[in-house]
Amino acid sequence: MAQSDTVDRILDAAEELFAERGFSETSLRMITSKAKVNLAAVNYHFGSKNALIHAVFARFLTPFSATLETAFDELEERCEGKPPTLNQTLWALTESAVRMPQRNEKGISIFMRLLGLAYTQSQGHLRKFLEEEYSEPFGRFMRLLKDATPELSSVDRYWRIQFMLGATAFTMSSSDALIDILENKLGVETTVQEIASRLVPFLAAGMKAPDKMLVSLSGSGVSVA
């Protein structure tokens, strides 16, 4: 078996199992069994489970980051020195993801599931790896978001970004199920690209919503001012 083929089989198996079971619940023996390799092969190519987790993310994020940087360069050139709008910034990010060549039809949904797990499970090593390796493109994305929302305080912007990332991770990781539900319930066919096209305006509206909404609880009722 060629070395590159062995690495791909390990990464494919790890990616699928991590997405299905989570990081802690997936053992190296589960991965080797699915990949049909021995444990020595995993140790030889990756050295540790943490390094394997990093490699799973890097296989998607490294080419995506390069694509995203190009998209941002082209966007800023079109804007001729003016800050890109929020919609333009979100479109650049989304289109870079959906247009990337995928190894299989579930590539984006699996990766978004993994990305969600990176923030919901205790994986400090992974968050550190992502921050160190991909700080430039995603830091640039955050700066563009800041420039597009000068009316927001840092705290408001922080929370809205978290809500935006959560909505994106849920929607894109569930894209296969959402497509099936839409077809079965309404008889309408759709694609991942169309889901993205509907998601971006929703995210932009959330980021641009009125700054202050005072919610007070009064007895068993809720009043909003």
Buried (B, 14 or more C-beta within 10 A) or exposed (E): EEEEEBBBBBBBBBBBBBBEEBBEEBEBEBBBBBBEBEEEBBBEBBEEBBBBBBBBBBBBBEEBBEBBBEBBEEBBEEEEEEBBBBBBBBBBBBBBBBEBEBEEEBBBBBBBBBBBBBBEEEBEBBEEBBEEBBEEBBEBBEEBBBBBBEEBEEEBBEEBBEEBBEBBBBBBBBBBEBBEEBEEEEEEEBEBEBBBBEBBEBBBEEBBEEEEEEEEEEEEEEEEE
